């Protein structure tokens, strides 16, 4: 019994693409905008292909451990576009997830994609899980937008949450 869950969320930001990118790849900072989440990041360059990180989301025994490995993480200064993708390694979620930061008007947009399998969930539950997950990510991304947009600007190059 496994549910294949796929969803995509797009969020607009009134901030430069680079500023949004910096916030997105600040893995330890994810706990500031994703509820009940903390991140453990392996030592070294946390954006390098092969780098590993683990998200813990929840409370006490109801915490989801989400181990991931970076498969792509790159920023293009000329285009102001960033793309990051991770492989979900379990123990619960398996598959891939990622985000792309792109220019949008005078700001930026983030497109977040999850394409995972959820064990122990009936296949028929996939649309419900996807809708709930997408709603949760949309709320988290709105919180990130509030944080990034409230941070002092320095040309879009500062580290948000530092």
C-alpha positions, 0 to 999 in steps of 0.5 A: 500500500503506497500513495504516489503524491505529486504537487506543485506550488508557485509563490510570488515574492516582492524581493530580488530572485537572488535574495529569495534564492539565498533564503531558500538554500539556507537549510537551517533557516527553513525552521523559521518558515516551515512549521514544526521543522528543524534541519540537520545538515551534513558538514561541508558545502550544503548546496553541493551535489551529493550533500545530505540533509535531513528535515524533522517535521512534527512533534515528539513521536509524531515527527516525520524524518525526511532524509535527502541528498542534493542532486542539483543546486545551481544559481545563474547570475546572468539569468537570475534563476536558481534551481535545486533538486533533492532525492528523497531517501526515506525512511518515509518519503521517497522520490524527488522534490525541488524548487526553481527561483525565477524573476517575475516582474520586479520581484521573484517567484518560487515554484516548489515541486514534490513527487514522492511516494508515501508508504502505508497510505492507500493509493486512493488517498494520494489526492487528499495528501497532495492537496493538504501538502500543497496547502501546507507548502503554500502557507509556508512559502507565504511566511517565507515571503513575509520574512524575505520582504521584511528583511533590509535590502542590500541589492539582493545579496544578503543572507536572510536570517543571518 
